[in-house]
Amino acid sequence: MSSTIGLRQAYTIVKNAYKAKQRNPVTTASDLRLIVPVVAGKTSYAFPVLVGDDQNNYSEAILLNRADAFTALEMGLFIGKKSSSTDTTYDLFAYPNNTEFTPDTDNFKTLFNHSVVNAAINNVQYLQNFSTSRFRTQPITQNGLGFGAASATPSVASTVVDSFDNNTGYYPVVPTLQLSGTSKIEITLSLPAGLAVTGGANYVIVLSLRGFLSLGASNLNK
């Protein structure tokens, strides 16, 4: 949601919802970044949402504190190739870039073309069969492949990168997802077939949520 007017309207709705419950938490624009490692052949991934739930302890992840609440307005799905489990310099892609993900480019097409995201909160399904094709974004200018080029070359690869803006790979979530730090939150990615990745053990799938963080607004603080 790049519209400032739309964001202000959403913010007002969030504040009024808390006001109706006689609560007035500090609410600010924020993000969650949920990360899971790619495992060859795996067809279902559960994203860690709450602080303390990430068994991989990715330092670049952004999780929800148990005392807070988060209203998700947009969702983005990305893949990245880490040089190691602790690497934080890798780029995120909303499609399988041929230069970055060779020899696994075609394998990642399953993720972006034919998979779904589901979200359940306290065992109630709030997002069901949300197609990952909504997130796929292939820019005109791509890493290693300039305009009019038939293939990537070393000289081109060193100077051309993906075109990018801050909406790349994101799609609105309507109605919004209301995440509380004291709720049982299950956000899963389901694939029709496991990814037959061969090029590296440090691929990650990143689910990014944009919205509003309400500090101290979980049920812990009622």
C-alpha positions as CSV (number, residue, x, y, z in Angstrom):
1,M,0.0,0.0,0.0
2,S,2.1,2.9,-1.3
3,S,-0.7,5.5,-1.0
4,T,-0.1,7.8,1.9
5,I,-3.9,8.4,2.1
6,G,-4.5,4.7,2.3
7,L,-1.9,4.2,5.0
8,R,-3.5,7.1,7.1
9,Q,-6.9,5.6,6.7
10,A,-5.6,2.2,7.9
11,Y,-3.8,3.8,10.8
12,T,-7.1,5.6,11.8
13,I,-9.0,2.3,11.7
14,V,-6.4,0.6,13.9
15,K,-6.4,3.4,16.4
16,N,-10.3,3.5,16.5
17,A,-10.4,-0.3,17.0
18,Y,-8.3,0.0,20.2
19,K,-10.2,3.1,21.3
20,A,-13.4,1.1,21.2
21,K,-11.8,-1.3,23.7
22,Q,-10.8,1.7,25.8
23,R,-7.1,1.2,25.0
24,N,-4.6,3.6,23.6
25,P,-1.3,1.8,22.7
26,V,1.5,3.6,20.9
27,T,1.1,2.5,17.3
28,T,3.8,3.0,14.7
29,A,4.6,1.8,11.2
30,S,6.6,-1.3,11.3
31,D,7.5,-4.6,9.6
32,L,7.9,-8.3,10.4
33,R,10.5,-10.4,8.6
34,L,9.9,-14.1,8.9
35,I,12.7,-16.4,7.6
36,V,13.0,-20.2,7.1
37,P,15.8,-22.1,5.4
38,V,15.0,-24.0,2.2
39,V,15.1,-27.8,2.7
40,A,15.3,-30.0,-0.4
41,G,12.1,-32.0,-0.9
42,K,10.1,-30.2,1.9
43,T,6.6,-29.3,0.9
44,S,5.4,-27.3,4.0
45,Y,7.1,-24.5,5.9
46,A,6.0,-22.9,9.1
47,F,7.3,-19.4,9.7
48,P,8.4,-18.3,13.2
49,V,6.4,-15.2,14.2
50,L,7.1,-14.6,17.9
51,V,10.4,-13.7,19.5
52,G,12.0,-16.9,20.8
53,D,10.4,-19.1,18.2
54,D,13.1,-18.9,15.5
55,Q,15.3,-21.9,16.0
56,N,17.7,-20.6,13.4
57,N,18.3,-17.3,15.2
58,Y,18.6,-15.3,12.0
59,S,19.9,-11.9,13.1
60,E,18.1,-10.2,10.2
61,A,14.7,-11.6,11.1
62,I,12.1,-9.3,12.7
63,L,9.7,-11.1,15.0
64,L,6.8,-10.0,17.2
65,N,7.4,-9.4,20.9
66,R,4.9,-11.3,23.0
67,A,3.7,-8.1,24.7
68,D,2.8,-6.4,21.4
69,A,0.3,-6.7,18.6
70,F,0.8,-6.2,14.8
71,T,-1.7,-5.3,12.1
72,A,-0.5,-6.6,8.7
73,L,-1.5,-4.6,5.7
74,E,0.8,-6.0,3.0
75,M,2.7,-9.3,2.5
76,G,5.7,-10.1,0.4
77,L,7.4,-13.4,-0.4
78,F,11.1,-13.5,-1.3
79,I,14.0,-15.9,-1.7
80,G,17.6,-15.2,-0.9
81,K,21.0,-17.0,-1.2
82,K,23.1,-16.6,1.9
83,S,26.8,-17.3,1.7
84,S,26.5,-18.8,5.2
85,S,23.9,-19.1,7.9
86,T,25.0,-15.8,9.4
87,D,25.3,-13.8,6.2
88,T,23.3,-10.6,6.2
89,T,24.6,-9.1,2.9
90,Y,22.4,-11.2,0.5
91,D,19.8,-9.7,-1.8
92,L,16.1,-10.6,-1.7
93,F,14.3,-11.6,-4.9
94,A,10.6,-11.8,-5.7
95,Y,11.3,-14.2,-8.5
96,P,14.1,-16.8,-9.3
97,N,16.7,-14.6,-10.9
98,N,18.7,-16.8,-13.3
99,T,22.1,-15.3,-12.4
100,E,21.6,-15.5,-8.6
101,F,20.0,-18.9,-8.4
102,T,21.6,-21.0,-11.1
103,P,21.4,-24.1,-11.2
104,D,18.1,-23.9,-9.2
105,T,16.2,-21.3,-11.1
106,D,13.6,-23.6,-12.6
107,N,13.2,-25.4,-9.2
108,F,12.1,-22.2,-7.5
109,K,9.4,-21.6,-10.1
110,T,7.3,-24.1,-8.1
111,L,7.5,-21.7,-5.1
112,F,6.3,-18.6,-7.0
113,N,3.9,-20.1,-9.5
114,H,2.0,-22.9,-7.7
115,S,2.2,-22.5,-3.9
116,V,0.0,-21.0,-1.3
117,V,0.2,-19.2,2.1
118,N,-2.2,-19.9,4.9
119,A,-2.6,-18.2,8.2
120,A,-4.5,-19.4,11.3
121,I,-4.8,-17.5,14.6
122,N,-6.0,-19.4,17.6
123,N,-7.0,-22.2,15.3
124,V,-9.2,-19.9,13.2
125,Q,-8.3,-19.7,9.5
126,Y,-7.9,-16.0,8.5
127,L,-5.9,-16.5,5.3
128,Q,-6.5,-19.6,3.1
129,N,-4.9,-20.6,-0.2
130,F,-3.4,-17.2,-0.8
131,S,-1.5,-17.8,-4.0
132,T,2.2,-17.0,-4.1
133,S,1.8,-15.9,-7.7
134,R,0.5,-12.6,-6.3
135,F,4.0,-11.8,-5.1
136,R,6.0,-12.8,-8.2
137,T,7.7,-9.6,-9.6
138,Q,10.2,-9.8,-12.5
139,P,11.7,-6.4,-13.3
140,I,12.6,-5.3,-16.8
141,T,16.2,-4.8,-15.8
142,Q,17.6,-8.0,-14.2
143,N,20.8,-9.0,-12.5
144,G,23.3,-9.9,-15.2
145,L,20.9,-9.4,-18.1
146,G,20.7,-5.9,-19.6
147,F,18.1,-4.5,-22.0
148,G,18.2,-6.4,-25.3
149,A,20.8,-8.9,-24.1
150,A,20.3,-12.5,-25.1
151,S,22.3,-13.9,-22.2
152,A,24.3,-12.8,-19.1
153,T,28.0,-12.0,-19.7
154,P,30.7,-11.3,-17.1
155,S,30.9,-7.6,-18.2
156,V,27.2,-7.1,-18.1
157,A,26.7,-9.1,-14.8
158,S,29.2,-6.7,-13.1
159,T,27.2,-3.6,-14.0
160,V,23.5,-4.5,-14.2
161,V,21.4,-5.3,-11.2
162,D,17.6,-5.7,-10.8
163,S,15.5,-2.6,-10.9
164,F,13.8,-2.1,-7.6
165,D,11.3,0.0,-5.7
166,N,9.9,-0.4,-2.2
167,N,6.8,-2.1,-3.5
168,T,8.6,-4.9,-5.3
169,G,7.1,-8.3,-4.3
170,Y,4.4,-7.0,-2.0
171,Y,0.6,-7.5,-2.2
172,P,-2.2,-6.0,0.0
173,V,-3.7,-8.2,2.6
174,V,-7.5,-7.5,2.7
175,P,-8.9,-7.9,5.3
176,T,-5.9,-7.2,7.5
177,L,-4.2,-9.8,9.7
178,Q,-4.4,-9.0,13.4
179,L,-1.4,-10.7,15.2
180,S,-1.2,-10.7,19.0
181,G,1.9,-11.7,20.9
182,T,-0.2,-14.0,23.1
183,S,-2.1,-15.7,20.3
184,K,-1.3,-19.0,18.7
185,I,-0.1,-17.9,15.3
186,E,0.4,-20.3,12.4
187,I,1.6,-18.9,9.1
188,T,2.5,-21.7,6.7
189,L,3.7,-22.0,3.1
190,S,2.5,-25.1,1.2
191,L,4.1,-26.3,-2.0
192,P,2.7,-28.9,-4.4
193,A,6.1,-30.5,-4.6
194,G,9.4,-30.1,-2.7
195,L,12.1,-27.8,-4.1
196,A,14.7,-30.0,-5.7
197,V,17.5,-27.5,-4.9
198,T,21.1,-28.5,-5.6
199,G,23.1,-25.3,-5.7
200,G,23.5,-24.5,-2.0
201,A,22.3,-25.2,1.6
202,N,21.9,-21.6,2.5
203,Y,18.8,-20.6,0.5
204,V,16.1,-18.9,2.6
205,I,12.5,-18.1,2.1
206,V,11.5,-14.7,3.5
207,L,7.9,-13.7,4.3
208,S,7.7,-10.0,5.0
209,L,4.7,-8.3,6.6
210,R,4.2,-4.5,6.5
211,G,1.8,-2.7,8.8
212,F,1.4,-1.2,12.2
213,L,2.9,-2.3,15.5
214,S,1.0,-1.5,18.6
215,L,3.3,-1.5,21.6
216,G,2.1,-3.4,24.7
217,A,-1.2,-4.2,23.0
218,S,-1.2,-8.0,23.4
219,N,-3.7,-9.7,25.7
220,L,-0.9,-9.8,28.3
221,N,-1.5,-6.2,29.0
222,K,-5.3,-6.1,29.2
